[in-house]
Amino acid sequence: MAVDLIHKFLNMAAPPFTFFSFLFFLPPYYLFKSFLSILSSIFSENVSGKVVIITGASSGIGEHLAYEYGRRGARLALTARREKSLLEVADRARDLGSPDVITIRADVSNIDDCRRLVDDTVNHFGRLDHLVNNAGMTSVCMFEDAPPDMNNFRAVMASSAAMSAFFESLRVEFGSDIGITIATPGYIESEITMGKYLKKEGELEVQQDLRDAQVGFMPVGSVSGCARAIENSACRGDRYVTEPSWFSVTFLWKLFFPEVFEWSGRLFSLPTPGRPPHEALNKRIMDFTGAKNVLYPSTIQSPDVKTE
């Protein structure tokens, strides 16, 4: 068939065509991107007076994003499930310079709460300029241990993996009408790196031994620095931001050395057969060397997390 001949031709022609296209196209392309990056840094967006919704604003990156936007004079709609903590964040954001802050207690896993969040924000401010989708949680569980009848658990795992692809699709649909910045932070001080995980039964608990096994000897970055980098990138109109920036090299390892990347993950993060997850090699290295006191900020070494 004609289609089969076309595919055979493309099988032979596509690789060399792509190679020579990259060879000639990449240098001017990255030069042009560097020029645009300089321009966007000089003429970044002024968010003073603009309206920003931040989800998951009661702690961690969301909390510090509220402070960064507040310093720039943005008007804020902060949402989370813990109302007391949310009010404390709102008070500090006002002190830092935000002219108007409202708090909306909501659970973003509930579609009605999401609609109410946007409606209340627009009704109060009359507009919406930035939406920061920050709320989230993580879970650590072997696939064979996941309960087969727990739909919510599977949904959390699927949505986490698909998030970047979803927003990349939206970027194609919206074009230049709506800017989308995708943040891919490394290990940052927050309740997640404090060891707050979603159990397979659907409950949240703090497991610092399991945290040590997963994070291992990777240095945990400052949450304020991460929030500042994200906010700056959003105002510049960047497509992606990774903080700390050196963490971007892990993408290259995964791209060019996938076998090594997967092997190292198994070696350091997974325990030997028959052993509990918190006895992984990462955890044993941290206990033997005491490196946790150097690599982890003191803010995440306490098992106490906000409950209200």
Backbone as CSV, one residue per row, in Angstrom:
resi,resn,N_x,N_y,N_z,CA_x,CA_y,CA_z,C_x,C_y,C_z
1,MET,0.835,-1.201,0.000,0.000,0.000,0.000,0.869,1.250,0.000
2,ALA,0.298,2.347,-0.519,1.039,3.599,-0.602,1.447,4.109,0.767
3,VAL,0.546,3.916,1.753,0.850,4.399,3.107,2.057,3.669,3.691
4,ASP,2.167,2.370,3.425,3.312,1.609,3.919,4.615,2.119,3.307
5,LEU,4.592,2.463,2.018,5.784,3.000,1.366,6.172,4.350,1.964
6,ILE,5.151,5.160,2.289,5.423,6.468,2.910,6.105,6.285,4.254
7,HIS,5.595,5.341,5.054,6.192,5.096,6.368,7.619,4.570,6.231
8,LYS,7.881,3.701,5.262,9.232,3.192,5.059,10.185,4.317,4.671
9,PHE,9.687,5.210,3.814,10.504,6.353,3.418,10.809,7.248,4.620
10,LEU,9.780,7.530,5.445,9.971,8.382,6.611,10.880,7.725,7.644
11,ASN,10.807,6.404,7.758,11.704,5.700,8.678,13.166,5.936,8.328
12,MET,13.447,6.043,7.036,14.817,6.270,6.592,15.182,7.752,6.570
13,ALA,14.239,8.602,6.189,14.551,10.017,5.981,14.442,10.869,7.237
14,ALA,13.525,10.527,8.150,13.270,11.393,9.315,14.481,11.556,10.231
15,PRO,15.214,10.473,10.581,16.367,10.666,11.489,17.450,11.590,10.930
16,PRO,17.956,11.380,9.685,18.992,12.323,9.211,18.451,13.735,9.000
17,PHE,17.200,13.837,8.559,16.613,15.173,8.384,16.566,15.916,9.715
18,THR,16.145,15.209,10.778,16.070,15.823,12.104,17.452,16.216,12.603
19,PHE,18.445,15.339,12.381,19.801,15.625,12.841,20.342,16.899,12.208
20,PHE,20.244,17.014,10.883,20.787,18.194,10.206,19.944,19.438,10.476
21,SER,18.648,19.251,10.697,17.803,20.394,11.066,18.237,20.953,12.411
22,PHE,18.474,20.058,13.378,18.943,20.504,14.688,20.294,21.185,14.565
23,LEU,21.160,20.631,13.750,22.516,21.148,13.606,22.510,22.604,13.142
24,PHE,21.627,22.915,12.202,21.600,24.268,11.637,20.599,25.183,12.333
25,PHE,19.559,24.603,12.928,18.489,25.419,13.473,18.711,25.797,14.938
26,LEU,19.301,24.902,15.733,19.416,25.143,17.162,20.236,26.388,17.525
27,PRO,21.423,26.617,16.923,22.198,27.809,17.323,21.435,29.120,17.159
28,PRO,20.863,29.428,15.982,20.111,30.699,15.888,18.852,30.703,16.743
29,TYR,18.257,29.533,16.929,17.034,29.459,17.739,17.327,29.832,19.193
30,TYR,18.393,29.273,19.762,18.725,29.586,21.147,19.274,30.997,21.303
31,LEU,19.897,31.517,20.261,20.325,32.914,20.296,19.106,33.828,20.356
32,PHE,18.090,33.504,19.551,16.855,34.282,19.544,16.143,34.173,20.894
33,LYS,16.105,32.959,21.473,15.466,32.775,22.777,16.201,33.554,23.866
34,SER,17.515,33.607,23.788,18.289,34.368,24.764,17.967,35.856,24.673
35,PHE,17.807,36.342,23.443,17.438,37.747,23.241,16.053,38.027,23.834
36,LEU,15.093,37.127,23.590,13.750,37.300,24.148,13.774,37.231,25.669
37,SER,14.620,36.364,26.231,14.721,36.239,27.675,15.221,37.535,28.304
38,ILE,16.189,38.173,27.657,16.703,39.455,28.160,15.603,40.513,28.117
39,LEU,14.870,40.553,27.010,13.794,41.525,26.890,12.719,41.317,27.948
40,SER,12.320,40.038,28.151,11.260,39.756,29.113,11.708,40.061,30.538
41,SER,13.010,39.945,30.816,13.514,40.294,32.147,13.458,41.800,32.376
42,ILE,13.720,42.550,31.313,13.692,44.013,31.426,12.261,44.527,31.503
43,PHE,11.386,43.936,30.697,9.995,44.410,30.614,9.030,43.370,31.189
44,SER,9.333,42.874,32.385,8.454,41.888,33.004,7.158,42.539,33.454
45,GLU,6.149,41.703,33.654,4.811,42.183,33.994,4.803,42.843,35.379
46,ASN,4.133,43.972,35.463,3.913,44.645,36.748,2.578,44.162,37.307
47,VAL,2.622,43.424,38.427,1.397,42.839,38.979,0.754,43.725,40.044
48,SER,1.271,44.919,40.243,0.679,45.812,41.234,-0.782,46.105,40.881
49,GLY,-1.681,45.836,41.813,-3.097,46.066,41.590,-3.808,44.950,40.870
50,LYS,-3.067,43.974,40.369,-3.696,42.861,39.663,-4.193,41.817,40.658
51,VAL,-5.119,40.978,40.196,-5.792,40.015,41.068,-5.211,38.628,40.833
52,VAL,-4.813,37.977,41.929,-4.156,36.676,41.856,-4.856,35.696,42.790
53,ILE,-5.293,34.567,42.240,-5.779,33.455,43.058,-4.615,32.510,43.312
54,ILE,-4.432,32.120,44.571,-3.399,31.138,44.920,-4.053,30.014,45.699
55,THR,-4.017,28.808,45.157,-4.560,27.656,45.875,-3.460,27.031,46.737
56,GLY,-3.877,26.321,47.776,-2.901,25.723,48.684,-2.038,26.770,49.355
57,ALA,-2.668,27.900,49.742,-1.903,29.047,50.228,-1.661,29.029,51.734
58,SER,-2.044,27.976,52.427,-1.899,27.962,53.882,-0.507,27.546,54.341
59,SER,0.315,27.026,53.449,1.662,26.589,53.851,2.528,26.410,52.613
60,GLY,3.810,26.180,52.859,4.726,25.804,51.781,4.883,26.835,50.682
61,ILE,4.990,26.348,49.453,5.223,27.224,48.307,4.060,28.188,48.115
62,GLY,2.826,27.723,48.294,1.666,28.595,48.135,1.690,29.752,49.111
63,GLU,2.051,29.472,50.364,2.147,30.539,51.369,3.155,31.601,50.943
64,HIS,4.317,31.166,50.503,5.367,32.122,50.156,5.112,32.802,48.810
65,LEU,4.352,32.173,47.945,3.918,32.873,46.737,2.992,34.037,47.099
66,ALA,2.155,33.829,48.117,1.300,34.918,48.588,2.149,36.097,49.068
67,TYR,3.248,35.801,49.754,4.112,36.876,50.240,4.811,37.592,49.085
68,GLU,5.251,36.819,48.076,5.947,37.434,46.947,5.006,38.326,46.139
69,TYR,3.806,37.836,45.855,2.832,38.668,45.140,2.415,39.858,45.989
70,GLY,2.308,39.638,47.315,1.950,40.737,48.198,2.986,41.844,48.162
71,ARG,4.269,41.479,48.164,5.337,42.482,48.105,5.240,43.328,46.843
72,ARG,4.723,42.739,45.776,4.615,43.472,44.509,3.292,44.213,44.378
73,GLY,2.504,44.211,45.441,1.275,45.001,45.430,0.094,44.362,44.751
74,ALA,0.143,43.049,44.562,-1.001,42.358,43.948,-2.137,42.208,44.955
75,ARG,-3.348,42.143,44.442,-4.518,41.850,45.279,-4.745,40.339,45.239
76,LEU,-4.985,39.743,46.392,-4.909,38.300,46.515,-6.228,37.665,46.943
77,ALA,-6.503,36.508,46.346,-7.564,35.613,46.813,-6.871,34.309,47.190
78,LEU,-6.783,34.049,48.474,-6.057,32.887,48.977,-7.045,31.799,49.377
79,THR,-6.723,30.574,48.997,-7.626,29.474,49.328,-6.846,28.258,49.817
80,ALA,-7.456,27.567,50.759,-6.933,26.314,51.306,-8.023,25.739,52.201
81,ARG,-7.767,24.567,52.752,-8.761,23.952,53.642,-8.591,24.394,55.089
82,ARG,-7.380,24.805,55.469,-7.114,25.183,56.855,-7.303,26.689,57.030
83,GLU,-8.441,27.054,57.570,-8.846,28.462,57.599,-7.972,29.306,58.517
84,LYS,-7.625,28.784,59.693,-6.820,29.564,60.630,-5.465,29.907,60.024
85,SER,-4.793,28.920,59.443,-3.498,29.166,58.807,-3.637,30.136,57.637
86,LEU,-4.730,30.019,56.912,-4.972,30.888,55.762,-5.102,32.346,56.208
87,LEU,-5.798,32.579,57.303,-5.959,33.937,57.824,-4.620,34.517,58.266
88,GLU,-3.759,33.682,58.842,-2.433,34.155,59.256,-1.597,34.553,58.049
89,VAL,-1.673,33.763,56.985,-0.943,34.096,55.757,-1.485,35.394,55.157
90,ALA,-2.797,35.556,55.163,-3.414,36.768,54.616,-2.959,38.010,55.373
91,ASP,-2.883,37.932,56.702,-2.440,39.073,57.505,-1.010,39.468,57.152
92,ARG,-0.154,38.484,56.986,1.236,38.809,56.668,1.363,39.375,55.254
93,ALA,0.569,38.836,54.315,0.610,39.362,52.943,0.184,40.835,52.916
94,ARG,-0.784,41.174,53.741,-1.188,42.592,53.837,-0.041,43.429,54.387
95,ASP,0.612,42.928,55.423,1.726,43.664,56.024,2.856,43.877,55.018
96,LEU,3.011,42.942,54.099,4.097,43.034,53.123,3.766,43.953,51.950
97,GLY,2.492,44.366,51.828,2.177,45.334,50.777,0.958,45.069,49.938
98,SER,0.273,43.945,50.125,-0.916,43.680,49.324,-2.045,44.607,49.774
99,PRO,-2.659,45.348,48.845,-3.709,46.295,49.235,-5.035,45.642,49.597
100,ASP,-5.253,44.411,49.164,-6.543,43.761,49.435,-6.353,42.247,49.367
101,VAL,-6.711,41.576,50.436,-6.570,40.114,50.491,-7.873,39.521,51.007
102,ILE,-8.414,38.539,50.292,-9.561,37.795,50.789,-9.149,36.331,50.936
103,THR,-9.778,35.642,51.866,-9.521,34.219,52.060,-10.807,33.448,51.793
104,ILE,-10.666,32.322,51.138,-11.814,31.486,50.782,-11.465,30.049,51.158
105,ARG,-12.144,29.544,52.153,-11.896,28.157,52.549,-12.514,27.245,51.495
106,ALA,-11.694,26.403,50.875,-12.183,25.548,49.793,-11.280,24.341,49.638
107,ASP,-11.862,23.295,49.087,-11.138,22.070,48.750,-11.123,21.968,47.225
108,VAL,-9.950,22.103,46.609,-9.893,22.158,45.149,-10.191,20.808,44.497
109,SER,-10.301,19.749,45.291,-10.732,18.473,44.723,-12.245,18.426,44.539
110,ASN,-12.930,19.455,45.022,-14.386,19.565,44.890,-14.706,20.593,43.812
111,ILE,-15.376,20.176,42.754,-15.631,21.068,41.619,-16.502,22.252,42.011
112,ASP,-17.448,22.037,42.929,-18.299,23.146,43.370,-17.488,24.193,44.125
113,ASP,-16.519,23.743,44.936,-15.649,24.690,45.633,-14.805,25.491,44.647
114,CYS,-14.359,24.850,43.566,-13.559,25.556,42.554,-14.382,26.648,41.875
115,ARG,-15.623,26.324,41.534,-16.499,27.345,40.933,-16.739,28.492,41.905
116,ARG,-16.980,28.159,43.168,-17.230,29.193,44.177,-15.996,30.069,44.365
117,LEU,-14.818,29.466,44.314,-13.577,30.219,44.449,-13.458,31.290,43.372
118,VAL,-13.673,30.900,42.121,-13.559,31.860,41.014,-14.676,32.893,41.087
119,ASP,-15.896,32.445,41.362,-17.028,33.373,41.431,-16.840,34.403,42.535
120,ASP,-16.423,33.951,43.726,-16.233,34.884,44.843,-15.123,35.884,44.547
121,THR,-14.075,35.405,43.877,-12.962,36.298,43.542,-13.396,37.373,42.552
122,VAL,-14.079,36.961,41.486,-14.515,37.914,40.467,-15.570,38.859,41.034
123,ASN,-16.452,38.349,41.884,-17.476,39.216,42.489,-16.851,40.273,43.397
124,HIS,-15.773,39.898,44.076,-15.136,40.849,45.002,-14.245,41.847,44.260
125,PHE,-13.405,41.349,43.337,-12.426,42.219,42.681,-12.888,42.717,41.306
126,GLY,-13.815,41.998,40.687,-14.266,42.393,39.355,-13.398,41.900,38.220
127,ARG,-12.380,41.097,38.522,-11.469,40.606,37.488,-10.623,39.478,38.055
128,LEU,-9.874,38.818,37.187,-8.902,37.797,37.585,-7.764,37.821,36.583
129,ASP,-6.545,38.026,37.077,-5.382,38.149,36.198,-4.464,36.933,36.245
130,HIS,-4.187,36.417,37.435,-3.299,35.256,37.588,-4.012,34.180,38.389
131,LEU,-3.878,32.951,37.940,-4.354,31.790,38.699,-3.153,30.904,38.990
132,VAL,-2.848,30.713,40.267,-1.722,29.880,40.675,-2.276,28.561,41.200
133,ASN,-2.172,27.516,40.390,-2.625,26.179,40.797,-1.497,25.501,41.563
134,ASN,-1.523,25.656,42.866,-0.423,25.185,43.695,-0.805,24.018,44.598
135,ALA,-2.088,23.921,44.962,-2.507,22.908,45.939,-2.148,21.512,45.453
136,GLY,-1.657,20.690,46.363,-1.314,19.321,45.985,-0.843,18.511,47.168
137,MET,-0.684,17.240,46.936,-0.164,16.320,47.939,0.604,15.231,47.211
138,THR,1.299,14.413,47.966,2.031,13.318,47.342,1.776,12.034,48.109
139,SER,2.035,10.933,47.436,1.848,9.632,48.057,3.008,8.738,47.675
140,VAL,3.435,7.918,48.611,4.514,6.961,48.354,3.987,5.581,48.680
141,CYS,3.900,4.748,47.658,3.343,3.418,47.858,3.761,2.538,46.694
142,MET,4.158,1.315,46.976,4.450,0.376,45.905,3.156,0.041,45.170
143,PHE,3.262,-0.151,43.855,2.071,-0.414,43.054,1.306,-1.639,43.552
144,GLU,2.052,-2.674,43.942,1.394,-3.901,44.381,0.675,-3.733,45.720
145,ASP,1.035,-2.658,46.461,0.393,-2.412,47.746,-0.805,-1.481,47.637
146,ALA,-0.993,-0.869,46.475,-2.108,0.061,46.321,-3.425,-0.710,46.315
147,PRO,-4.421,-0.228,47.067,-5.706,-0.932,47.115,-6.413,-0.862,45.771
148,PRO,-6.820,-1.988,45.196,-7.422,-1.986,43.866,-8.787,-1.326,43.810
149,ASP,-9.462,-1.197,44.946,-10.802,-0.642,44.945,-10.833,0.826,45.359
150,MET,-9.679,1.473,45.392,-9.640,2.859,45.849,-9.481,3.796,44.657
151,ASN,-10.598,4.295,44.150,-10.580,5.130,42.957,-9.849,6.446,43.184
152,ASN,-10.018,7.047,44.364,-9.387,8.329,44.633,-7.867,8.228,44.574
153,PHE,-7.311,7.138,45.090,-5.861,6.960,45.088,-5.337,6.907,43.655
154,ARG,-6.005,6.146,42.810,-5.561,6.048,41.415,-5.715,7.382,40.700
155,ALA,-6.780,8.119,41.031,-6.989,9.418,40.402,-5.890,10.402,40.756
156,VAL,-5.445,10.386,42.018,-4.360,11.270,42.444,-3.085,10.960,41.668
157,MET,-2.765,9.675,41.536,-1.555,9.287,40.826,-1.627,9.685,39.345
158,ALA,-2.765,9.444,38.715,-2.919,9.761,37.295,-2.863,11.262,37.050
159,SER,-3.520,12.042,37.918,-3.548,13.488,37.716,-2.156,14.100,37.911
160,SER,-1.383,13.575,38.854,-0.033,14.090,39.074,0.838,13.868,37.841
161,ALA,0.739,12.709,37.254,1.561,12.391,36.085,1.132,13.179,34.855
162,ALA,-0.145,13.497,34.761,-0.673,14.127,33.545,-0.694,15.644,33.609
163,MET,-0.331,16.238,34.740,-0.507,17.675,34.933,0.230,18.505,33.885
164,SER,1.514,18.206,33.664,2.278,18.993,32.698,1.700,18.864,31.289
165,ALA,1.338,17.637,30.900,0.774,17.424,29.569,-0.538,18.181,29.403
166,PHE,-1.335,18.235,30.468,-2.615,18.954,30.415,-2.387,20.440,30.129
167,PHE,-1.463,21.067,30.872,-1.240,22.500,30.685,-0.506,22.792,29.378
168,GLU,0.296,21.860,28.896,0.902,22.050,27.579,-0.166,22.026,26.488
169,SER,-1.171,21.183,26.657,-2.288,21.160,25.706,-3.068,22.463,25.762
170,LEU,-3.294,22.980,26.979,-3.992,24.258,27.117,-3.203,25.382,26.450
171,ARG,-1.878,25.312,26.543,-1.048,26.347,25.931,-1.253,26.380,24.419
172,VAL,-1.410,25.196,23.810,-1.677,25.125,22.372,-3.038,25.734,22.056
173,GLU,-4.034,25.437,22.887,-5.386,25.957,22.648,-5.449,27.473,22.814
174,PHE,-4.814,28.007,23.872,-4.935,29.425,24.180,-4.009,30.295,23.345
175,GLY,-2.915,29.732,22.872,-1.948,30.529,22.138,-1.354,31.617,23.027
176,SER,-1.285,32.835,22.499,-0.710,33.946,23.262,-1.749,34.683,24.096
177,ASP,-3.009,34.251,24.032,-4.065,34.947,24.776,-3.881,34.798,26.289
178,ILE,-3.453,33.606,26.718,-3.250,33.338,28.147,-1.877,32.706,28.323
179,GLY,-1.052,33.313,29.145,0.273,32.766,29.402,0.212,31.649,30.438
180,ILE,0.984,30.599,30.219,1.039,29.469,31.152,2.490,29.180,31.490
181,THR,2.806,29.256,32.769,4.134,28.906,33.274,4.012,27.635,34.094
182,ILE,4.746,26.604,33.701,4.717,25.322,34.418,5.944,25.251,35.327
183,ALA,5.691,25.151,36.630,6.777,25.069,37.614,7.071,23.607,37.940
184,THR,8.341,23.244,37.879,8.760,21.879,38.224,9.832,21.973,39.299
185,PRO,9.414,22.223,40.536,10.411,22.380,41.607,11.048,21.068,41.982
186,GLY,12.272,21.168,42.459,12.937,20.003,43.022,12.468,19.799,44.451
187,TYR,13.357,19.353,45.315,12.990,19.189,46.720,13.078,20.543,47.419
188,ILE,11.917,21.054,47.855,11.806,22.367,48.471,11.197,22.210,49.861
189,GLU,11.643,23.030,50.812,11.108,22.907,52.167,9.605,23.189,52.161
190,SER,8.850,22.207,52.613,7.397,22.285,52.647,6.901,21.132,53.507
191,GLU,5.601,21.009,53.618,5.069,19.894,54.392,5.326,18.562,53.698
192,ILE,5.504,18.575,52.392,5.807,17.336,51.676,7.205,16.849,52.034
193,THR,8.196,17.756,51.992,9.547,17.344,52.377,9.688,17.214,53.894
194,MET,8.668,17.623,54.619,8.615,17.354,56.058,8.180,15.911,56.307
195,GLY,7.628,15.283,55.262,7.219,13.888,55.374,5.726,13.675,55.405
196,LYS,4.947,14.656,54.941,3.494,14.525,54.936,3.061,13.812,53.658
197,TYR,2.538,12.597,53.807,2.181,11.767,52.666,0.728,11.315,52.761
198,LEU,0.182,11.021,51.592,-1.142,10.410,51.514,-0.974,8.898,51.594
199,LYS,-1.543,8.292,52.626,-1.456,6.849,52.789,-2.345,6.163,51.762
200,LYS,-2.098,4.885,51.536,-2.912,4.145,50.575,-4.354,4.035,51.027
201,GLU,-4.608,4.209,52.341,-5.977,4.185,52.835,-6.681,5.520,52.609
202,GLY,-5.946,6.522,52.086,-6.550,7.815,51.808,-6.370,8.836,52.911
203,GLU,-5.626,8.510,53.972,-5.399,9.421,55.086,-4.015,10.061,54.958
204,LEU,-3.895,11.288,55.508,-2.618,11.985,55.513,-1.885,11.719,56.818
205,GLU,-0.585,11.474,56.725,0.211,11.280,57.924,1.646,11.708,57.657
206,VAL,2.377,11.976,58.744,3.780,12.384,58.635,4.662,11.164,58.866
207,GLN,5.505,10.855,57.859,6.433,9.728,57.940,7.827,10.222,57.553
208,GLN,8.577,10.682,58.516,9.877,11.267,58.195,10.905,10.216,57.802
209,ASP,10.769,8.987,58.289,11.663,7.928,57.841,11.478,7.665,56.350
210,LEU,10.229,7.667,55.911,9.934,7.463,54.497,10.419,8.650,53.678
211,ARG,10.295,9.863,54.241,10.829,11.056,53.572,12.316,10.930,53.336
212,ASP,13.048,10.473,54.361,14.496,10.314,54.219,14.839,9.313,53.122
213,ALA,14.011,8.268,52.993,14.257,7.250,51.971,14.020,7.804,50.575
214,GLN,13.057,8.700,50.432,12.736,9.238,49.115,13.623,10.416,48.727
215,VAL,13.829,11.349,49.645,14.638,12.532,49.342,16.121,12.183,49.365
216,GLY,16.511,11.366,50.357,17.892,10.926,50.429,18.862,12.068,50.619
217,PHE,19.987,12.019,49.877,21.040,13.015,50.061,20.911,14.183,49.082
218,MET,19.700,14.417,48.566,19.459,15.599,47.734,19.234,16.805,48.644
219,PRO,19.934,17.919,48.430,19.732,19.096,49.281,18.343,19.693,49.063
220,VAL,17.694,20.088,50.146,16.347,20.654,50.083,16.457,22.177,49.998
221,GLY,15.823,22.748,48.983,15.949,24.176,48.716,15.035,25.038,49.570
222,SER,15.336,26.331,49.586,14.568,27.312,50.344,13.213,27.553,49.690
223,VAL,12.148,27.559,50.491,10.814,27.776,49.947,10.639,29.223,49.490
224,SER,11.249,30.166,50.192,11.115,31.568,49.786,11.814,31.813,48.453
225,GLY,12.995,31.200,48.277,13.696,31.342,47.000,12.935,30.699,45.859
226,CYS,12.297,29.562,46.133,11.506,28.881,45.115,10.318,29.736,44.713
227,ALA,9.603,30.281,45.689,8.438,31.115,45.392,8.847,32.349,44.587
228,ARG,9.986,32.935,44.944,10.460,34.121,44.220,10.773,33.769,42.764
229,ALA,11.401,32.616,42.549,11.744,32.203,41.184,10.484,31.947,40.359
230,ILE,9.488,31.314,40.959,8.242,31.035,40.248,7.521,32.325,39.881
231,GLU,7.429,33.233,40.845,6.729,34.499,40.592,7.445,35.323,39.527
232,ASN,8.765,35.369,39.578,9.534,36.098,38.577,9.335,35.489,37.188
233,SER,9.336,34.158,37.121,9.159,33.492,35.828,7.770,33.741,35.255
234,ALA,6.761,33.717,36.112,5.400,33.988,35.644,5.286,35.410,35.098
235,CYS,5.916,36.374,35.772,5.859,37.763,35.314,6.656,37.969,34.026
236,ARG,7.690,37.152,33.813,8.455,37.240,32.555,7.754,36.518,31.410
237,GLY,6.794,35.663,31.754,6.115,34.892,30.719,6.867,33.640,30.319
238,ASP,7.734,33.137,31.205,8.484,31.918,30.903,7.527,30.735,30.751
239,ARG,7.894,29.811,29.898,7.081,28.609,29.711,7.284,27.612,30.849
240,TYR,8.507,27.500,31.331,8.831,26.561,32.404,9.765,27.240,33.405
241,VAL,9.721,26.764,34.638,10.684,27.188,35.636,10.991,25.988,36.531
242,THR,12.276,25.724,36.731,12.725,24.666,37.641,13.571,25.307,38.721
243,GLU,13.240,25.031,39.961,13.961,25.615,41.093,14.237,24.523,42.124
244,PRO,15.484,24.341,42.566,16.685,25.045,42.114,17.017,24.708,40.665
245,SER,17.623,25.650,39.960,17.804,25.506,38.516,18.687,24.317,38.148
246,TRP,19.639,23.943,39.039,20.514,22.818,38.709,19.729,21.519,38.583
247,PHE,18.535,21.473,39.166,17.726,20.265,39.112,17.323,19.916,37.677
248,SER,17.439,20.881,36.763,17.093,20.636,35.356,17.961,19.560,34.731
249,VAL,19.173,19.354,35.269,20.051,18.351,34.663,19.471,16.945,34.808
250,THR,18.574,16.739,35.782,17.976,15.413,35.920,17.150,15.054,34.693
251,PHE,16.573,16.068,34.022,15.834,15.794,32.792,16.761,15.255,31.707
252,LEU,17.976,15.797,31.655,18.950,15.336,30.653,19.378,13.902,30.945
253,TRP,19.609,13.583,32.226,19.961,12.213,32.575,18.845,11.245,32.175
254,LYS,17.615,11.646,32.424,16.488,10.778,32.077,16.350,10.629,30.563
255,LEU,16.666,11.698,29.821,16.539,11.667,28.370,17.647,10.828,27.723
256,PHE,18.902,11.040,28.127,20.026,10.408,27.455,20.481,9.104,28.104
257,PHE,20.218,8.951,29.396,20.632,7.728,30.104,19.466,7.150,30.911
258,PRO,18.377,6.786,30.247,17.187,6.333,31.000,17.446,5.098,31.850
259,GLU,18.272,4.175,31.350,18.546,2.966,32.130,19.296,3.303,33.425
260,VAL,20.292,4.194,33.324,21.053,4.604,34.506,20.144,5.343,35.486
261,PHE,19.286,6.192,34.966,18.363,6.966,35.802,17.434,6.030,36.579
262,GLU,16.867,5.050,35.884,15.947,4.125,36.550,16.695,3.212,37.520
263,TRP,17.891,2.766,37.151,18.670,1.895,38.024,19.042,2.610,39.326
264,SER,19.453,3.869,39.229,19.826,4.605,40.439,18.613,4.833,41.330
265,GLY,17.435,5.045,40.716,16.224,5.200,41.504,15.903,3.947,42.293
266,ARG,16.048,2.801,41.646,15.801,1.534,42.352,16.835,1.295,43.440
267,LEU,18.090,1.602,43.129,19.175,1.324,44.074,19.021,2.123,45.360
268,PHE,18.748,3.417,45.224,18.769,4.287,46.397,17.413,4.429,47.087
269,SER,16.321,4.371,46.330,15.009,4.691,46.907,14.180,3.483,47.297
270,LEU,14.489,2.313,46.752,13.697,1.128,47.065,14.462,0.199,48.002
271,PRO,13.784,-0.378,48.980,14.451,-1.300,49.895,14.688,-2.653,49.249
272,THR,15.529,-3.458,49.852,15.706,-4.827,49.370,14.424,-5.617,49.613
273,PRO,14.178,-6.659,48.831,12.929,-7.426,48.982,12.705,-7.891,50.422
274,GLY,11.477,-7.714,50.871,11.111,-8.142,52.210,11.381,-7.129,53.298
275,ARG,11.978,-5.985,52.941,12.275,-4.955,53.927,11.268,-3.813,53.794
276,PRO,10.976,-3.077,54.872,10.034,-1.950,54.795,10.609,-0.806,53.975
277,PRO,9.745,0.054,53.388,10.207,1.135,52.502,11.211,2.081,53.155
278,HIS,11.072,2.336,54.463,11.963,3.316,55.092,13.364,2.763,55.343
279,GLU,13.626,1.520,54.942,14.972,0.963,55.088,15.722,0.951,53.759
280,ALA,15.336,1.826,52.863,16.036,1.953,51.585,17.460,2.457,51.813
281,LEU,18.315,2.303,50.804,19.718,2.699,50.916,19.853,4.185,51.246
282,ASN,18.995,5.021,50.641,19.016,6.452,50.951,18.922,6.700,52.453
283,LYS,17.969,6.049,53.079,17.738,6.238,54.507,18.949,5.790,55.326
284,ARG,19.532,4.658,54.952,20.677,4.150,55.701,21.896,5.066,55.555
285,ILE,22.074,5.637,54.361,23.180,6.584,54.152,22.983,7.831,55.013
286,MET,21.752,8.331,55.044,21.476,9.525,55.830,21.707,9.277,57.313
287,ASP,21.297,8.114,57.799,21.477,7.802,59.216,22.957,7.633,59.557
288,PHE,23.717,6.997,58.671,25.129,6.706,58.950,25.981,7.975,58.925
289,THR,25.705,8.857,57.957,26.539,10.047,57.783,26.057,11.251,58.592
290,GLY,24.791,11.246,58.981,24.236,12.423,59.649,24.079,13.609,58.714
291,ALA,24.041,13.338,57.402,23.991,14.414,56.406,22.685,15.197,56.449
292,LYS,21.665,14.625,57.078,20.374,15.301,57.127,20.494,16.678,57.782
293,ASN,21.358,16.802,58.783,21.512,18.072,59.494,22.125,19.148,58.605
294,VAL,22.793,18.727,57.532,23.406,19.678,56.607,22.507,19.938,55.401
295,LEU,21.882,18.881,54.882,21.140,18.980,53.630,19.684,19.390,53.807
296,TYR,19.132,19.194,55.007,17.721,19.513,55.239,17.611,20.736,56.140
297,PRO,16.811,21.741,55.757,16.599,22.891,56.649,15.941,22.448,57.952
298,SER,16.197,23.193,59.016,15.627,22.848,60.321,14.100,22.888,60.298
299,THR,13.527,23.665,59.368,12.068,23.803,59.301,11.364,22.510,58.928
300,ILE,12.074,21.568,58.292,11.409,20.321,57.886,11.859,19.133,58.731
301,GLN,12.661,19.392,59.753,13.119,18.282,60.586,12.205,18.020,61.777
302,SER,11.229,18.901,61.963,10.228,18.680,63.003,9.039,17.950,62.395
303,PRO,8.449,16.987,63.107,7.296,16.261,62.572,5.985,17.014,62.710
304,ASP,6.016,18.227,63.289,4.787,18.979,63.529,4.404,19.766,62.282
305,VAL,3.194,19.539,61.759,2.682,20.272,60.615,1.442,21.033,61.043
306,LYS,1.071,22.023,60.233,-0.129,22.802,60.541,-1.364,21.905,60.445
307,THR,-2.258,22.064,61.397,-3.475,21.250,61.383,-4.733,22.097,61.222
308,GLU,-4.625,23.413,61.346,-5.791,24.284,61.253,-5.571,25.364,60.208
